[in-house]
């Protein structure tokens, strides 16, 4: 066992990973360092670097010793083009060097006559705690190393791989009279690395999941020394289990105020153990991490974090603004997806080489980011320029797609492409990521402005608000010419009116088991019942008459000429009390709407991802049927669940679906997706209100409202030409 491995084990307690290496994004400018310094190893803060006395001859060994202030312990830093020479004051013509240009770990560091060789030049990289790493110009991944973490006088120095969190490659550069440091270093408050409080790490095993039944997983909890039991702590969740270096990162970041006092929860993916020995269990990593549904975030929020809080007697914040989530590869997409599904639970994300590829639909994420109402998420994403490529895709290309999508939709994010492979740079950029993610805390993360087509629909600073609640099953809505909205509560067997004053009143005390309503050109209200097969008409005062029977419809649409289209197990045209079948063959025909130019009919199919388009003939018959409007289907669903449609006067088709309101262009694709604040399924969609520019979403027991740029159209509307919808 080498001295380094022995030392690493010895330091696993108080010191392992405590002090984080962070490379300053653009590097510390070479011209900003100069003059005499004392170099103190972080791993041995009572020592100083020296050229062994008298320190005047070539080949002199470099070691550490008790500080004396003698010339052989004073190192003069001099800029040499893009790097530095370090010479002892006892011998200005000699330079600190890796012996003979060696690049192997353990190459001794000593004094050589300065001839300008690359191994006699060093770059200086800043660490988060005020220390620095001296990296050899000829082997930039290796640095000046306090060999084996030695802390005794005479312990020699060597060249070694510089890994983040390895404190014996960290040095305090203490300036002496005449020394010059970069302004950004001068501006930083002094930090003594040895004074950073050490947190504790505790282990756990969790087997009680109902969301992923039968699984077993290991985890670790980092508890910071600054934790106040009386206050709810911020939370950092990391997929794929404990990363030892992150303990040091978190300690240093908390100590310097770059992030709040934060409890770290490191958890591995679940495994369903095999019932018999000698064979593989069911590995849940891809199933849990790569799925783009809400199962994993519900597991964290509903099961794991409450378990951790109880098991370790912790008070953890439940506010998404106080919680970040991180991971690499599949753990990276799991982190972003958790915030995407539940920004109320996690609003800060660090994803390294995120698997936004075709394992379980992750390749569609960039498209969803472009089309969906922006969410309050701040993300730091990285990818390797030589990242992984396999049957699921090219990580580098698809991570760049996420970068472009987040930019397109105005997110608060940072993207870094790293010269490396899969999950390159996790530790190197961890402190930078946390600084970015937590900047400005506790101010909440805000959603961006959204993509262009979203801005065509939404007004800035207008959000969903609750219009009414307390119903059982709201659906089948329609508005009249003044903007009043009528809707069915199927569970209560009533028809309600939502007035221009925002108040809800009963319009029909007994709806006749109505499934939906429609409003005619003169303001009359029609109802249809899938159970009774009756279509009825009610005037403004509520007087009712039967229009037709034997038409078990789910939805109906009033036309300017007084006729009706009705959807059910087929499509009917109802005119003068007679119902005529005009189409058959849809899986489950639901909502209907007529385009404002009145020659195209759109009909949703609730059991597919489609809404159909028909040409309306002069006699009301239908022609040129196309499966035309393409709707998004959420992961885990078999269909979009389209239950209702309406047209805006501007020409867009709005569809109520499981994932919210989908807004389709005139040529068919969904361009905008508007989820509900409570993530509920939308059963009906309608534009109305005093200016007919209020979008209403009916979600069973609740009705949501939002003022938008679109305007209601209906049987009362004059024929209006439709123009191309912008891409």
C-alpha positions in Angstrom: 0.0 0.0 0.0 1.4 3.4 -1.1 1.9 6.2 1.4 -0.9 8.1 -0.5 -3.5 5.3 0.0 -2.5 5.0 3.7 -2.9 8.7 4.1 -6.2 8.8 2.2 -7.6 6.2 4.6 -6.3 8.1 7.7 -7.9 11.3 6.5 -11.3 9.8 5.8 -12.5 11.1 9.1 -11.8 14.7 10.0 -10.0 15.8 6.8 -11.1 13.7 3.8 -12.6 15.9 1.1 -13.0 18.7 3.6 -11.5 21.4 1.4 -12.7 21.7 -2.2 -10.7 22.6 -5.2 -12.6 24.9 -7.5 -11.0 26.1 -10.8 -11.8 29.7 -11.4 -13.8 29.8 -14.7 -11.2 31.9 -16.6 -8.2 31.0 -14.4 -6.4 33.5 -12.2 -4.6 36.0 -14.4 -0.9 35.3 -14.4 0.1 39.0 -14.3 -1.7 39.5 -11.0 0.7 37.5 -8.9 4.2 38.5 -7.9 6.6 39.0 -5.1 7.5 37.0 -2.0 5.2 34.5 -0.3 5.3 31.9 2.4 3.6 28.6 1.2 1.8 26.6 3.9 0.3 23.2 3.2 -3.3 22.8 4.2 -2.6 19.3 5.3 0.0 20.5 7.7 -0.9 24.1 8.7 1.9 24.3 11.3 4.6 23.8 8.6 6.0 25.9 5.7 7.5 24.9 2.3 11.2 25.2 2.2 14.3 24.4 0.2 16.3 22.3 2.6 18.9 24.6 4.1 20.9 26.3 3.0 18.7 26.1 -0.2 21.3 27.5 -2.6 22.4 24.6 -4.8 20.8 22.9 -7.8 19.2 19.6 -6.9 18.2 20.8 -3.4 15.3 18.8 -2.1 12.1 20.6 -1.2 10.3 19.6 2.0 8.2 21.2 4.8 9.5 22.4 8.1 8.5 24.6 11.1 8.4 28.2 9.9 11.5 30.3 10.6 11.0 33.2 8.1 14.5 32.4 6.6 15.2 33.0 2.9 14.9 29.3 2.1 11.2 29.4 3.2 10.4 32.6 1.2 9.2 31.9 -2.4 9.4 34.7 -4.9 6.7 34.4 -7.5 7.6 35.8 -10.9 5.4 35.9 -14.0 6.9 33.9 -16.9 4.6 34.4 -19.9 1.4 32.4 -19.1 2.7 30.8 -15.9 5.0 31.5 -13.0 8.4 30.6 -11.7 8.8 30.1 -8.0 12.3 30.7 -6.7 13.5 30.6 -3.1 14.8 33.9 -1.9 18.0 32.1 -0.9 18.8 31.3 -4.6 17.0 33.5 -7.1 18.5 31.7 -10.1 16.9 28.4 -9.1 13.3 27.4 -9.7 10.8 24.9 -8.1 10.7 22.0 -10.6 9.4 18.5 -11.2 12.8 16.6 -11.4 13.9 16.2 -15.0 10.4 16.8 -16.4 9.0 13.6 -14.9 5.2 13.2 -15.1 4.7 10.1 -13.0 3.0 10.4 -9.6 5.6 10.7 -7.0 8.1 12.6 -9.1 10.2 14.5 -6.6 10.0 18.3 -6.6 13.3 20.1 -6.1 15.3 23.1 -7.2 16.8 23.3 -10.8 18.6 26.0 -12.6 15.9 28.1 -14.3 16.2 27.4 -18.0 12.5 28.0 -18.8 11.5 24.4 -19.1 7.7 23.7 -18.7 8.3 21.6 -15.6 9.8 24.7 -14.0 6.6 26.6 -14.5 3.4 26.6 -12.4 -0.1 27.8 -12.7 -2.1 28.9 -9.7 -5.7 27.8 -9.3 -7.9 29.2 -6.5 -9.8 26.9 -4.1 -13.0 27.8 -2.4 -11.5 28.1 1.0 -8.8 30.6 0.2 -6.1 28.1 -0.5 -4.5 27.4 -3.9 -3.3 24.5 -6.0 0.1 24.8 -7.9 -0.3 22.9 -11.2 2.7 22.0 -13.3 2.7 23.5 -16.7 4.1 20.4 -18.3 1.5 18.1 -16.6 -1.5 20.4 -16.0 -3.5 17.6 -14.2 -0.8 17.2 -11.6 0.2 19.5 -8.8 2.6 20.3 -6.0 1.8 17.6 -3.4 2.6 17.4 0.3 3.6 13.7 -0.2 1.3 11.4 1.7 -0.2 14.3 3.6 3.0 14.5 5.6 2.9 16.8 8.6 6.4 16.4 10.1 9.5 18.4 9.5 11.5 17.0 6.5 8.5 15.4 4.8 9.3 15.7 1.1 7.1 17.1 -1.7 6.3 15.5 -5.0 4.1 15.7 -8.1 0.7 14.0 -7.9 -2.7 13.9 -9.6 -4.7 16.9 -8.4 -8.1 15.7 -7.5 -10.8 18.0 -6.1 -11.0 17.6 -2.3 -7.4 16.3 -1.9 -6.2 18.8 0.7 -2.5 17.8 0.5 -2.4 19.5 -2.9 -3.8 22.7 -1.4 -1.5 25.5 -0.2 -2.0 28.8 1.6 0.0 31.6 -0.2 0.6 34.1 2.6 1.9 37.4 1.1 5.0 39.1 2.6 6.0 42.7 2.2 5.9 43.7 -1.5 3.8 40.7 -2.7 1.0 41.3 -5.2 -2.2 39.2 -5.5 -5.1 39.4 -8.0 -7.8 41.9 -7.0 -10.5 39.2 -6.8 -8.3 37.4 -4.2 -7.6 40.6 -2.3 -11.4 41.2 -2.2 -12.2 37.8 -0.6 -12.5 37.6 3.1 -9.6 35.6 4.6 -10.5 32.0 5.4 -8.5 29.6 7.5 -9.1 26.2 5.9 -8.5 24.5 9.2 -11.3 26.4 10.9 -14.1 25.2 8.5 -16.5 23.2 10.8 -16.8 19.6 9.9 -20.2 18.1 9.4 -21.1 14.5 10.1 -22.2 11.7 7.7 -24.6 9.0 8.8 -25.8 5.9 6.9 -29.3 4.5 6.4 -31.1 1.8 4.5 -34.7 2.4 3.2 -37.0 -0.5 2.4 -40.5 1.1 3.0 -41.4 2.4 -0.4 -45.0 2.0 -1.7 -44.2 3.9 -4.9 -41.4 1.4 -5.7 -42.7 -1.6 -3.7 -40.2 -4.2 -2.5 -37.1 -2.2 -3.2 -34.1 -1.8 -1.0 -31.7 1.1 -1.2 -28.8 2.5 0.8 -28.3 6.2 1.6 -26.2 8.7 3.5 -27.1 11.9 5.3 -24.7 14.9 5.6 -25.5 17.0 8.7 -23.7 20.4 8.7 -22.1 21.6 11.9 -24.0 24.9 11.7 -27.4 23.2 11.7 -29.9 24.9 14.0 -32.5 22.3 15.1 -35.1 25.1 15.6 -34.9 26.1 11.9 -35.9 24.2 8.8 -32.8 23.3 6.9 -32.3 23.6 3.2 -31.9 20.2 1.4 -29.5 18.9 -1.2 -30.5 15.5 -2.7 -28.0 13.6 -4.8 -28.7 10.5 -6.9 -26.4 7.4 -7.0 -25.4 7.6 -3.3 -22.7 9.3 -1.3 -19.8 11.2 -3.0 -17.1 11.6 -0.4 -15.7 14.8 -2.0 -19.0 16.5 -1.7 -18.8 16.5 2.1 -15.8 18.9 1.9 -17.5 21.0 -0.8 -20.7 21.4 1.3 -18.7 22.2 4.4 -16.7 24.9 2.6 -19.6 26.4 0.7 -21.7 26.7 3.9 -18.8 28.1 5.9 -18.1 30.8 3.3 -21.8 31.7 2.9 -22.0 30.6 -0.8 -24.9 28.3 0.1 -27.2 28.2 3.1 -27.0 25.7 5.9 -28.0 22.5 4.0 -28.6 18.9 4.9 -27.3 16.5 2.2 -29.3 13.4 1.3 -27.4 10.9 -0.8 -29.5 8.0 -2.0 -28.9 5.1 -4.3 -31.4 3.7 -6.7 -33.6 0.9 -5.5 -33.2 -2.8 -6.2 -35.7 -5.6 -5.9 -33.6 -8.4 -4.4 -33.7 -11.7 -6.1 -35.7 -14.3 -4.2 -32.9 -16.9 -4.7 -29.1 -16.4 -4.4 -26.8 -16.5 -7.3 -28.8 -14.4 -9.7 -29.4 -10.7 -10.4 -32.0 -8.7 -8.6 -34.2 -6.2 -10.5 -32.1 -3.1 -11.0 -34.4 -0.1 -10.7 -31.9 2.6 -11.7 -33.1 3.2 -15.3 -36.7 2.7 -14.3 -36.6 5.2 -11.5 -34.1 7.8 -13.0 -34.8 7.8 -16.7 -38.6 7.9 -16.5 -40.1 11.3 -17.3 -43.0 10.9 -14.9 -43.5 12.0 -11.3 -42.9 8.7 -9.6 -39.4 9.4 -8.5 -40.0 12.9 -7.2 -43.1 11.6 -5.3 -40.8 8.9 -3.8 -38.5 11.6 -2.6 -41.1 14.0 -1.3 -43.7 11.6 0.1 -41.4 8.8 1.4 -37.7 9.3 1.5 -37.3 12.8 2.9 -39.9 12.3 5.6 -38.1 9.1 6.6 -34.8 10.8 6.7 -36.2 13.7 8.8 -37.8 11.3 11.3 -34.8 8.8 11.4 -32.2 11.5 12.2 -34.5 14.0 14.0 -34.1 16.7 11.4 -36.3 19.6 10.4 -36.1 19.8 6.6 -37.7 22.6 4.6 -40.5 21.5 2.3 -40.2 24.6 0.1 -38.8 23.9 -3.4 -36.9 27.2 -3.2 -34.9 25.7 -0.3 -34.1 22.4 -2.0 -31.7 21.4 -4.8 -31.3 18.1 -6.5 -28.2 16.8 -8.4 -27.0 13.8 -10.3 -24.9 12.6 -13.2 -25.9 10.6 -16.3 -29.3 9.0 -15.5 -29.1 10.7 -12.1 -28.8 14.0 -14.0 -32.1 13.6 -15.9 -33.7 12.3 -12.7 -32.6 15.6 -11.0 -34.0 17.8 -13.8 -37.1 15.8 -14.2 -37.8 16.0 -10.4 -37.8 19.8 -10.6 -39.7 19.8 -13.9 -42.5 17.6 -12.5 -42.5 19.4 -9.1 -40.9 22.8 -9.0 -42.7 23.3 -5.7 -40.5 20.5 -4.3 -37.2 21.3 -6.1 -36.3 24.5 -7.9 -32.5 24.2 -8.1 -30.7 21.5 -10.3 -27.2 20.4 -11.0 -27.1 17.8 -13.8 -23.9 16.4 -15.2 -24.0 14.5 -18.5 -27.8 14.2 -18.1 -29.3 11.3 -20.0 -31.7 13.3 -22.1 -31.7 10.4 -24.5 -34.2 7.7 -25.7 -34.2 5.4 -22.8 -37.6 6.2 -21.5 -38.6 9.4 -23.4 -35.9 11.7 -22.2 -35.0 12.7 -25.7 -38.3 14.6 -25.8 -37.4 16.8 -22.9 -36.0 19.6 -25.1 -39.2 19.8 -27.0 -41.3 19.8 -23.8 -39.1 22.7 -22.4 -39.7 24.7 -25.6 -43.5 24.2 -25.5 -44.4 24.2 -21.9 -45.2 27.3 -19.8 -41.8 28.0 -18.1 -41.3 26.7 -14.6 -39.4 28.3 -11.7 -36.2 26.2 -12.1 -32.6 27.3 -12.0 -30.2 24.7 -13.5 -26.5 24.2 -13.9 -25.9 21.6 -16.7 -22.7 20.1 -18.0 -21.7 17.6 -20.6 -18.6 16.1 -21.9 -17.4 16.9 -25.5 -16.6 13.2 -25.8 -19.6 12.0 -23.9 -21.2 8.7 -24.2 -22.8 7.4 -27.5 -25.0 4.3 -27.6 -28.4 3.0 -28.8 -30.2 5.7 -26.8 -28.4 8.6 -28.4 -25.4 10.9 -28.3 -25.2 12.6 -24.9 -23.2 15.5 -26.1 -25.6 16.4 -28.9 -28.7 15.9 -26.8 -27.4 17.8 -23.8 -26.7 20.6 -26.2 -30.3 20.4 -27.3 -31.3 20.9 -23.7 -29.0 24.0 -23.6 -30.7 25.4 -26.6 -34.2 24.6 -25.4 -33.6 26.3 -22.0 -32.2 29.3 -23.7 -35.1 29.4 -26.2 -37.6 29.4 -23.3 -35.8 32.0 -21.2 -34.7 29.8 -18.2 -32.3 31.0 -15.6 -29.5 28.4 -16.2 -25.9 27.8 -17.0 -24.5 25.3 -19.5 -20.9 24.1 -19.7 -19.4 21.8 -22.3 -16.3 20.1 -20.8 -13.3 18.7 -22.6 -13.8 15.2 -21.4 -16.0 12.1 -21.4 -19.1 11.0 -19.6 -19.8 12.7 -16.3 -16.6 14.7 -16.7 -15.9 17.6 -14.3 -18.5 16.8 -11.6 -16.2 17.6 -8.7 -14.3 20.4 -10.6 -17.4 22.4 -11.2 -19.5 21.4 -8.1 -18.7 24.6 -6.2 -19.3 26.8 -9.2 -22.6 25.0 -9.7 -23.7 25.4 -6.1 -22.8 29.1 -6.2 -24.9 29.6 -9.3 -27.8 27.5 -8.1 -28.0 29.2 -4.7 -27.3 32.8 -5.8 -29.6 35.3 -4.2 -31.2 32.8 -1.8 -33.6 33.1 -0.1 -35.1 35.2 -3.0 -37.3 32.7 -4.9 -36.3 31.3 -8.3 -38.5 32.9 -11.0 -39.8 31.4 -14.2 -38.5 32.8 -17.5 -40.5 34.7 -20.1 -41.2 31.6 -22.3 -40.8 30.8 -25.9 -42.2 32.9 -28.8 -45.3 30.9 -29.3 -46.0 31.0 -25.5 -45.7 34.7 -25.6 -48.3 34.7 -28.4 -50.7 33.2 -25.9 -49.7 34.4 -22.5 -49.5 37.8 -20.9 -46.4 38.7 -18.9 -46.8 38.4 -15.1 -50.3 36.8 -15.5 -50.5 33.5 -13.7 -53.2 31.0 -13.0 -55.5 31.9 -10.1 -58.3 29.9 -8.6 -61.7 31.0 -9.9 -63.8 28.6 -7.9 -63.7 25.2 -6.1 -65.8 22.8 -4.1 -67.4 21.0 -7.1 -67.4 17.3 -7.8 -67.0 17.0 -11.5 -66.8 20.2 -13.6 -66.8 19.7 -17.4 -68.5 20.5 -20.7 -68.1 24.3 -20.6 -69.1 27.0 -23.1 -69.4 30.8 -23.1 -72.0 33.2 -24.5 -71.6 36.5 -26.4 -71.1 38.6 -23.2 -68.4 36.2 -21.8 -70.5 34.4 -19.2 -69.4 30.8 -18.9 -71.8 27.8 -18.3 -70.6 24.4 -17.2 -71.8 21.1 -15.9 -71.1 19.6 -12.5 -71.9 16.0 -13.5 -71.6 14.7 -9.9 -74.1 17.3 -8.6 -76.4 17.0 -11.6 -76.4 20.8 -12.0 -75.5 23.4 -14.6 -73.7 26.5 -13.2 -73.1 30.0 -14.6 -69.8 31.8 -13.9 -70.7 35.5 -14.1 -68.7 38.4 -15.3 -68.2 39.4 -11.6 -66.5 36.1 -11.0 -69.3 34.6 -8.9 -70.8 31.2 -9.6 -74.5 30.6 -9.5 -76.8 27.7 -10.3 -78.4 28.0 -13.7 -80.2 24.6 -13.8 -80.9 23.0 -10.5 -81.5 19.7 -12.3 -79.4 19.2 -15.3 -81.0 16.0 -16.6 -77.7 14.1 -16.0 -76.1 16.4 -18.5 -72.6 15.7 -19.8 -71.9 19.0 -21.4 -73.4 22.4 -22.4 -73.2 24.5 -25.5 -74.4 28.1 -26.1 -76.3 29.1 -29.2 -76.1 32.2 -31.3 -79.0 33.9 -29.3 -77.6 32.9 -25.9 -79.7 29.8 -25.5 -78.1 27.0 -23.4 -78.1 23.4 -24.7 -77.4 20.3 -22.7 -76.7 16.7 -23.7 -76.8 13.6 -21.6 -74.8 10.5 -22.5 -77.0 8.6 -19.9 -80.4 9.6 -21.1 -79.7 10.5 -24.7 -81.7 13.7 -24.4 -80.7 17.1 -25.8 -82.4 20.0 -24.2 -82.5 23.8 -24.6 -82.9 26.3 -21.9 -83.6 30.0 -22.3 -82.1 32.8 -20.3 -84.7 32.3 -17.6 -84.0 28.6 -17.4 -87.2 27.3 -19.2 -86.4 24.1 -20.9 -87.5 22.0 -23.9 -86.4 18.8 -25.4 -84.7 19.2 -28.8 -83.9 15.6 -29.6 -83.8 12.1 -28.0 -81.9 8.9 -28.6 -78.5 10.8 -28.9 -76.2 9.6 -26.1 -73.7 12.5 -26.5 -70.7 13.4 -24.4 -70.2 16.9 -25.9 -72.1 19.2 -28.2 -71.5 22.3 -30.3 -74.0 24.9 -31.3 -73.7 26.4 -34.8 -74.7 29.8 -36.0 -77.6 28.4 -38.0 -79.2 26.7 -35.0 -78.0 23.2 -35.7 -75.9 21.1 -33.4 -73.0 18.7 -33.7 -72.9 16.0 -31.0 -70.1 13.6 -30.2 -70.5 10.2 -28.5 -69.9 6.7 -29.8 -70.3 8.5 -33.2 -70.9 12.0 -34.5 -74.4 13.4 -35.1 -75.8 16.5 -36.8 -79.0 17.6 -35.0 -81.2 19.9 -37.1 -84.9 20.5 -36.6 -85.1 17.8 -34.0 -83.6 15.2 -36.2 -80.3 13.5 -35.5 -78.2 12.3 -38.4 -75.0 10.3 -38.1 -72.2 12.2 -39.9 -69.2 10.1 -38.9 -68.3 6.9 -37.1 -65.1 5.2 -36.1 -63.4 7.4 -33.6 -62.3 5.6 -30.5 -64.0 7.9 -28.1 -65.2 11.2 -29.6 -65.2 14.0 -27.0 -65.0 17.8 -27.4 -66.0 19.6 -30.6 -65.2 23.1 -31.9 -65.7 25.0 -35.1 -62.9 27.1 -36.5 -63.7 30.9 -36.6 -64.0 30.8 -40.4 -66.8 28.2 -39.8 -65.8 25.7 -42.4 -63.7 23.3 -40.4 -64.8 21.1 -37.4 -62.3 19.8 -34.9 -63.2 16.7 -32.7 -61.0 15.3 -30.0 -60.5 11.6 -29.6 -60.2 11.0 -25.8 -58.5 7.6 -26.2 -55.6 8.6 -28.5 -53.2 11.4 -29.1 -55.3 13.0 -31.8 -57.9 15.5 -32.6 -59.6 15.1 -35.9 -60.3 17.8 -38.5 -63.3 17.7 -40.9 -64.5 19.9 -43.7 -68.1 21.1 -43.1 -70.3 20.9 -46.2 -73.1 23.3 -46.9 -75.7 20.8 -45.7 -73.8 20.1 -42.5 -72.4 16.8 -43.6 -68.6 16.2 -43.0 -65.9 15.5 -45.5 -62.1 15.2 -45.8 -61.6 13.7 -42.4 -58.0 13.8 -41.1 -56.3 12.7 -37.9 -54.9 16.1 -37.8 -54.0 17.7 -34.4 -51.0 15.9 -32.7 -51.2 16.0 -28.9 -48.5 15.2 -26.3 -49.0 12.1 -24.3 -47.3 12.0 -20.8 -45.1 9.2 -19.8 -47.1 6.5 -18.1 -50.3 7.5 -20.0 -51.7 5.6 -23.0 -53.4 8.6 -24.5 -53.5 12.4 -24.2 -57.0 12.2 -22.6 -58.4 15.0 -24.6 -61.9 15.8 -23.2 -62.7 19.2 -24.5 -61.7 21.7 -27.2 -62.4 25.3 -28.1 -61.1 27.7 -30.7 -59.7 31.1 -30.1 -60.8 33.9 -32.4 -57.1 34.1 -33.5 -57.3 30.6 -34.9 -55.6 28.3 -32.3 -57.2 25.2 -31.1 -57.1 24.7 -27.3 -57.4 21.2 -26.0 -58.1 20.0 -22.4 -55.8 17.0 -21.7 -54.2 15.1 -18.9 -51.1 17.3 -19.1 -52.9 20.6 -19.1 -54.2 22.8 -21.9 -52.5 22.1 -25.2 -52.6 24.9 -27.8 -52.3 23.7 -31.4 -51.4 25.6 -34.5 -53.7 25.8 -37.4 -51.6 23.2 -39.2 -51.9 20.6 -36.4 -48.9 20.4 -34.0 -49.1 21.4 -30.3 -47.1 24.5 -29.8 -47.9 25.4 -26.2 -48.6 23.3 -23.1 -50.1 25.0 -20.0 -50.0 22.7 -16.9 -52.2 23.5 -14.0 -50.7 24.8 -10.7 -51.9 21.6 -8.9 -50.8 19.4 -11.9 -54.4 18.2 -12.3 -56.0 16.9 -15.4 -58.1 19.4 -17.4 -61.6 18.1 -18.3 -62.8 21.2 -20.1 -61.4 24.4 -21.5 -63.2 27.6 -22.4 -62.4 31.3 -23.2 -64.7 33.8 -21.7 -64.9 36.8 -19.3 -65.9 40.4 -19.8 -63.4 40.9 -22.6 -63.6 37.2 -23.7 -59.9 37.0 -23.0 -60.0 34.9 -19.8 -58.9 31.2 -20.2 -60.8 28.9 -17.9 -59.6 25.3 -17.0 -62.1 23.0 -15.4 -60.4 20.3 -13.3 -63.1 18.3 -11.6 -63.4 20.0 -8.2 -61.6 23.2 -9.2 -61.8 25.9 -11.9 -58.6 27.9 -12.8 -58.5 31.2 -14.7 -55.9 33.2 -16.5 -56.0 36.3 -18.6 -54.4 35.6 -22.0 -53.9 37.2 -25.4 -56.6 35.0 -27.1 -60.3 35.7 -27.3 -63.4 33.5 -27.3 -65.2 32.4 -30.4 -68.6 30.6 -30.6 -71.9 30.4 -32.4 -72.4 34.1 -31.6 -69.2 35.0 -33.5 -69.2 36.4 -37.0 -67.3 34.5 -39.6 -63.6 35.4 -39.1 -60.7 34.7 -41.5 -57.9 32.6 -40.0 -54.3 33.4 -40.8 -51.2 31.2 -40.7 -50.0 30.4 -37.1 -46.3 31.3 -36.8 -43.9 28.5 -36.2 
